[in-house]
Amino acid sequence: MAKTASAAAKKAVAKKPDKAAASRSAPGTKPVTAKKPSAAPVTSGNKARFTLYGMLGSGPTYTVGLMLSLARHPFSYIHVNLREGQHKQPDYLVKNRYGQVPALRDGQSYFVQSAAILQHLAETLGKFDGKTDLERNRIREWLFWQWDKLAIPVFRLRARARGLRQFGDEVRIMYDTEAKAALAALESELGRAEWIAAKRPTIADISVYGVLRYASEANIDLALYPNVMAWKRRLEALPGFGAPEQILPMESRLL
């Protein structure tokens, strides 16, 4: 009886298909392999990812909005009423500890300071960033330069012209002189290359443009700087470009 069972078991094993043989294809045919489940497609247009907090009249808010628009990435927008002090309320200070605009929500995290936000977006979206360590370092240098030498005089003069800041002619002349010195440096740089920090547009260009967009409101004539004007036209010709009123609505917009 035991011998009969043993013989039956051996017979069953002998009938099992040879997996290795089954996986080998007949001559002239492609091998058949099991299909792996495809990964979910990664899209850069996730509407729920970004929410920008700011206001239409804010140059730094526009800079971040311009970056998202040029990167062709949709975003929700929350209008922060500075005149009513919404930027100093506890619920907003949780998002931006400095009580300023803009702030950017990316998933569950908040990012502040427009230059830092641009760097975050460039790195995570893989757009308008440097391709080498040298390029990334040059981009950082220009981001720091822009806020140190260009943004302060332009935005202060703009604020004075709009009646938001009060200072006399002596201070006005000081800021005007600083703005012209910064523009002279930029004019010289753009006389050697089409873009500021690399051979293609980067967040350095977007950041500087976000300031110079408001030069006329600061009574600064950019026509005196032909290289800057040519660069400005190149950036405005990029796909996804938009003026502040085209990118930032007057009221909140949720996607």
BELJOBEL-V193864 format. One record per helix or strand of 2 or more residues. SS is the DSSP state (2 for helix, 1 for strand). FROM is the first residue (numbers start at 0). TO is the last residue. If there is no record, write none. Layout:
BEGIN
ss: [SS;SS]
from: [FROM;FROM]
to: [TO;TO]
END
This chain:
BEGIN
ss: [2;2;1;2;1;2;2;1;1;2;2;2;2;2;2;2;2]
from: [1;18;49;58;75;85;89;102;108;113;132;168;202;215;221;225;243]
to: [14;22;53;69;78;87;92;105;111;124;160;189;211;217;223;235;246]
END
